[in-house]
Amino acid sequence: MIPAEYIRKIIHVDMDAFYASVEQRDNPELQGKPVAVGGSKERGVVAAASYEARAFGVKSAMASAIAYRRCPHIIFVKPNFEKYKAVSQQIRSIFYEYTDLVEPLSLDEAYLDVTENKKGIATATKIAKEIRARIFETTQLRASAGISINKFIAKVASDINKPNGQKTIMPDEVIPFLEELPIRKFYGIGAKTAEKMKRQGLHFGRDLKTWSQALLLQEFGKSGAHYYQIVRGLQKSEVKPNRQRKSIGAERTFARNLSTPLEMEEALTKIMKVLNERINTSRESGKTITLKLKHHDFEQHTRSYTFEKPTNNAKLLLPKILELLQQPFPKKPVRLLGISLSNLGEEPVDNISTYVQLTLDF
């Protein structure tokens, strides 16, 4: 039985193929067709794919050329992030009608703590259903949702009945659910870690549960403690409305590969201008500057430098990026360059809340 202090009413709302769905909504000619937002059939990366495109194996973050090979009749659409942000704001305003405890993860997904809600609705399941209906009524877009006792399980649950569905994992269902959950579906366990676990006989949550915390720490480092807790349903799911940004970045995929120092330096100078605008808008500063290089064969590398104190001064950041480019200069042509600033501001102090928890009706 899970201790009461680990039980909250958490909803994870995830928009269905958000960018692509917005484009299909606004252009009737795209409806029912395979759509990729971002890139072109020759270059670039897919930012989002419609479900019609996903049926052909097209995924977000996939090279556009691969997407085109998998689905030759795919339609590439240039992204319009200002429009997506505006729609995202509409969706978030709906969330705030129910609770102030909203933690956005991106433009298209967020956690909501509805243990106490503004409308006095008894169950989180009913709230999620109502929110999804309100989103469709307001934006004509569909959303899926996961509902459970913590953020981890709610996130996993939101994928179960996608698209346009929801899944509730009741408190008394949590342990059996986690025991039968395949390791590859544990949110936060990446492909490489899942493969390592598979080699060690860890295929399901029930297998992971047999390992002691000491053994998990030995094999997986500090993440081992996290695995030990989540498979037992023990996660203090504090929904943080002011979620701290981890990094600010800008990057560009080029129409042709760059190979000379002059070409790359000019490209990085332009990318730095874009990043500087984003830094000024966010009013952030950071200690770590990172150069990202993706070669013509899709091999990718990053190089970083950490300053002693946070900075947002482009006159310091650009020379350091150009210096990183030369350490050593890339031997192969590049198709993409990017710059990001991380280790932002000062370390936040977590405010740990103590919850007095009664039996909750989901």
N, C-alpha and C positions, 0 to 999 in steps of 0.2 A: 504493500500500500504506500502511495506517495504521500509524504508529509504535507500538511495543509499549507505551510508557508511556500511551497513550490507550485501552488495552484492559482492561476489567474485565468481570466477570460481573454484570450488573445485571438485576434483575427489577422490573417495575412491576406491582403487583397492584391491580386496580380492581374493587370490588364492583359487581354489575349492579343498577342501579336500587335502590340500597341502602335508603333510607327506605321506599320503596313496597314493596319485597320483604319487609322486616321486617313491615310491616302486613299484607301478603297472607299471610305465613306464620302470623301470630298470629290471623287472622280468615279462616277457610275461605270465608266468604261473599264475600270480595274476590278470591279466586283466579280468574284468567282474565278479570278485568274491568278496565276502564280506571280507574286510581286516581291521584289527585293528592294528595300530602301538602302541606298548607298551604292557606290561603285558603278561599274559599267561592265559590259561583257568582256572587255579587255583588261581593265585594271581596277584596283580598289578592293574594298572589303565590304561585305554585307553587314549593315547595321541591324537590320531586322528582316524577317521573311514572313510572308503570309502563310496561313495553314495550307493553302493550295501549293505553295512552293515547298513547304516542309515535307509534303507527301513524296517529293522527289529527292529528299535527303539534303535539302538546302537549309543551312543553319546560320544564325548570327555569328559574326566574327570569321566567317568562311571567306576565303579569297573569291572575288567575283568571278574570276575565270573558271574556278572549279564549279561554282554555282551554275554558270552557263553551260558547262559540259554536262552537268547532271540534269539540267532542265533547259534545253535549247530555246524554248518558247517563253522563258522567264522575262518579265518586264522590270527593268531597272528604273527606279524613281529617285530623283535627287532629294536628299533629306531637307526638311524644313523645321529646324529645332525650335524656332520661335513659336511656330504653330503648335508643336508638341508640348512646349512649356505652358502655353495658354490653356490647352486642354487639360494638362496635368493640374493646373491651378483650379479649374472647374471641379475636377474630381476630388482634390484635397478639401475644397470648401464643403463638399458633401460629408467627408469624414468628420469635419469639425462640428457638424450638426449633431453628432452622436457622442464625441469625446474630444477632449483637448490632448489626450495622450496618443499622439500620432507620430510615428517615426518613419519618415520617407526613406526608402532605400535607393530610389531612382525616380525618374519621371513616371514610371509605370507600376510601381509597387510600394507598399507601405505596411507597417505593423500598426494595429490599433489595440489598445487596452480598453476593453469595454466592461471590465469588472463592475464598474459603476458607470452608467451612461446617462446622458442628458435627457433622454426621452423616457427613462424608466422602463425600458423593454426588458422582459424577464430573461430571455435567452440570447446568447451570443449568436446562435444559429439563425434566429429570426432577424437579428440586427444585420448579419452578413447578407441575408437574402434581400432585406429591404435596401441596403446600400447598393447592392448590385443592380436592383431594379431602378433606383434613383440615378445611378450612373448611366444606364441605358436611356432612361427618359430624358436626361439632360444632354448627353453627348452622342447618343445612338451607337455607343461602343459597348462591347461585352467584357465582363470581368469574371474571374474565377476567385474563389476564396477557400482558405483553410482555417479551421477553428479548433483550438485545443487549449491546453493548460499552459503552454509556453511558446516562445517564438520559434524554437527549433521544430517542434511538431507541427505547428500551424503552417510553417513554410513548406514542410514536406507534404502536408495534407493538401495544400492549394494546387499541387500538380496532379492529384489523383483523378479528378473529374474534369480536367481541362479538355476543350475550351468550354466556357460558359456554364460552369458548374461549381459546386462547393462540396466540401467534405468536413464533417465534424468528427473528431476523435474525442470521445467522452473520457472523463477522468478514469473510470474503471476499465476503459479499453486501451489506455496508453501503454501499459506494460506488455500485453499480448501483441499490440501493434508493433512496438519497437522490436520485440523478439523475432517477429516474422519479417521485418523490413530488411531487404537486401542491402548489403553494405554500400553498394554503388549508389543507392538512393538516399543515403545519409547526407543531408545538407552540410557542406563544409569539408567532406572527405573527397578529395580530388581523385582523378583517374590514376595517378601514380601511386598514391597511398592505398587506394582500393585494390590495385593490382598487388601491392606488397602484402596487404591483408589476406588476399585470396591465396597467395603462395604459402601463407602461414595457417591456412585452414579457417580463416575468418570470412564466412560467406554471408551470414545473417547476423542480426542483432543478438540473437541467442548465443552465437559463437563468441561475439565480442564480450558478452556479459560474463563469460567463464574466465576471462583474464583478470588478474588482480591489477590494482592501480599501479603497483610497483613495476609489474611486467610491462604494462602499457607505457609507462614513463621511460622505461629502459629501451623499448623498441621504437617509440614515436616521439620522444622528447616531451616538451611541455604540453603538446597536444594530447598526450596520453591521458592526462587528468580530465580534459574536456570530454574525451571519448568515454571515459569511465562514468562520468556524470550523466551525459545525455542518454546513454543506453538504458539508464535507470530512471529516466524522466525527471532528473534533478537539475533544473536550470532556473536560476532566478531571472525571470524575464522582465527586467525593467525596461519598459518602452521609453526611449529617450527622445522627447520632442525636438530638442536642439542637438541633433546628431552631428558630431564634429566631422567636418570634411577632412579626408585623409590626404588628398593631393589635388593639385590644379595642373592641367596639362594641355598641350596642343600638339597636333601631329599632322602630317600631310603625306599622302600617297601620290607619287609623280607619274605623269603620263609616259615618261621614258626614264629609264634608269640613270642615276647620276654616278659619275665615276671620278671626276676631278675634284681637287680641294676647293677650287674657286666655286664650282657648282654647288657643292655641299655647304660651304660657308655662306653663300648668298641665300640658299634655301633656309638654313638655320636662322639667319638674321630675320627673314620674313616670318618664320614660325615664332621667333621670340617676340615679335611685335604683337602677334595675336595673343600669345601667352601673357604678355605684359598688360594688355587690355583686360584680360580675365582676372589677373592678379589685382589690378586697380579696382575693378568692380567688386571683387570679393573682400578687398581690404585685408587680405591675408599676407603673411610672410612665412618663410620656411627656411630650414637649415640645409636640406638636401636637394641638390639639383641633379637630374638624371637625363642622360642622352639615350634615346632609343634608336636603334638601327635595324632595319629589316632589309636583307639582301635580295637580289633578284631571284634567288632560289628559295626564298621564304625563310631562310635561316635568320634567327633574330638574336640580337645582343643588346645589353644595356650597360652603361658606364655611369657611375655616380661619384659625386663629391659632396662632402658634408662640411659646411662652414661652422665656425665656433658659435656664432649667434644667428638667429633668424634674420633673413633679409628679403626685401622685395625689390631691390635695386637692379634694374636691367643692365646698368653699366657694370655691375659685378657679375651678374648671372651669365650674360652672353659671352664675355671673354673666357669664363670657366668652361662653358659648353664647347667653344671652339678649341680650347685646350684639350678637353676630353676627346674630341674628334681626332686629334693627332696622336693619341696614346693607345696603340699606334693607329695610323691612318688606315681605314678599311682596305683590305686587299681585293675585295669584290665590289662590284657596283651595288648601289642601294636603290630600292624602290620606295622606301618609306623612311622618313626621319621624324623624330618627336622629341619634345622637351617637357619635362614635368618637374614641379616643385612640390616636395613633400616634407614630412616632419614639421608640419605647420604649427606656428605659434608656440604656445606653452602647453605642457602636458595638462590635460584637464583633470580636475579632482572629481572622482565619481561620488555622487551623493547616494549613499546606500539607504534605501527606504525599507522600513520594517512594516510588513503587512500583517494585519490581523485578519485571518481568513476563515470565513464560515463555509458551509457546504454551498457549492455553486451549482446553479441550474444552467446547463448548456443547451 
